[in-house]
Amino acid sequence: MRNAKSKSSGYQPYSQKRRKEDFEEVQMMKQDEMQTLASVVDSMHKLAEGLETLAIYLLRDAGDKQAVSDAKATEDVKPAQPKVMLEEVRAVLAEKSSAGHTDEVRKLLQDFGAAKLSAVDPKDYAALKAKAEVL
């Protein structure tokens, strides 16, 4: 009766051949998975190398920018010119005026937008003094 039941229900005993086929199929799936994992690992290694290279270039670029920034900071720090005082300019202009250059002194003051020395902007004292000394 057992044989009749197995034939009618379509049941067949698990054969040795079927077991071997299933085992080989599982092994092939595992090999495919391992190849996929190996490919992923390889891609990750390449990505890590690329990131390392990028980091090197970024650090080098940051160092270059810092050097440029430091150079600009040193350029921006100009040696302070001695501040020219009103009395110094007045003395030079008075000397030139008494030496007969009164008209040139007036013209020089007009060039700086002033009719008299007290109207000249203090930041222009050094330039005014330098031009007056040339007269």
Protein Blocks (a to p, Z undefined) as FASTA:
>chain_A
ZZmmmmmnopacddfklmmmmmmmmmmmmmmmmmmmmmmmmmmmmmmmmmmmmmmmmmmm
mmmmmmmmmmmmmmmmccddddddfklmmmmmmmmmmnopmmmmmmmmmmnopabfklpc
fklmmmmmmmmmmZZ
